[in-house]
Amino acid sequence: ADWGNDGFFLAFINGRVALVVACPDPESLKEQAEPPLRALADRLFRMNPAWRLDEKGRGLFLGRARLDLIVVGRADDREA
């Protein structure tokens, strides 16, 4: 795979890598992917059985998962 012309989009949930995508326009992907990734981060956070009060996943959630989104530009963007 030739990634020389691609940028990278990275998503971290609570400091751990959750997603890495190589694509021509990672900034556009960030804008499109943020809402569903926030929902995914919330669902994964609530999946931890230690925080649940019942089998349906209800519980005491005083915080939320930290979602960090990072865009790394293409190599030719940095040379200009």
C-alpha positions in Angstrom: 0.0 0.0 0.0 1.3 3.5 -0.9 0.4 5.8 1.9 2.7 8.6 0.8 -0.2 10.8 -0.4 -2.6 10.0 2.4 -3.1 11.7 5.7 -4.1 9.8 8.9 -7.1 10.1 11.2 -6.7 8.6 14.7 -9.3 8.2 17.4 -8.4 7.5 21.0 -10.9 6.5 23.7 -9.6 7.0 27.2 -6.1 7.2 26.0 -6.1 4.0 24.0 -6.1 3.7 20.2 -9.5 2.9 18.9 -9.3 3.7 15.2 -6.6 4.5 12.6 -7.6 5.4 9.1 -5.3 6.4 6.2 -7.2 8.5 3.7 -6.8 11.4 1.3 -8.8 13.9 3.4 -8.6 13.1 7.1 -10.0 16.5 8.2 -13.3 15.8 6.3 -13.4 12.3 7.9 -13.0 13.8 11.3 -16.0 16.1 10.9 -18.1 13.2 9.6 -16.9 10.6 12.1 -17.1 12.6 15.3 -20.8 12.1 16.2 -20.9 8.3 15.7 -17.5 7.9 17.5 -18.8 9.9 20.5 -21.8 7.5 20.6 -19.5 4.5 20.3 -17.2 5.8 23.1 -20.2 6.3 25.3 -21.5 2.7 24.6 -18.1 1.2 25.3 -17.7 3.2 28.5 -21.1 1.9 29.7 -20.2 -1.7 28.7 -17.9 -2.0 31.8 -19.9 -4.3 34.1 -18.3 -2.8 37.2 -20.4 0.4 36.7 -23.7 -1.2 35.9 -26.6 -1.5 38.3 -28.6 -4.0 36.3 -28.4 -6.3 33.3 -29.8 -3.7 30.9 -26.7 -1.6 31.3 -28.2 1.1 33.5 -25.8 2.4 36.2 -24.2 5.4 37.9 -22.2 7.2 35.2 -20.7 10.4 36.8 -18.3 10.9 33.9 -17.9 10.0 30.3 -15.4 8.4 28.0 -12.7 10.8 26.8 -12.6 10.8 23.0 -9.6 12.4 21.3 -9.5 12.8 17.5 -6.2 13.6 15.8 -5.6 14.4 12.1 -2.0 14.0 10.7 -1.7 15.7 7.4 -0.2 14.3 4.2 3.6 14.5 3.6 3.1 17.0 0.7 1.1 19.3 3.0 4.1 19.8 5.2 6.6 20.5 2.4 4.6 23.4 1.0 
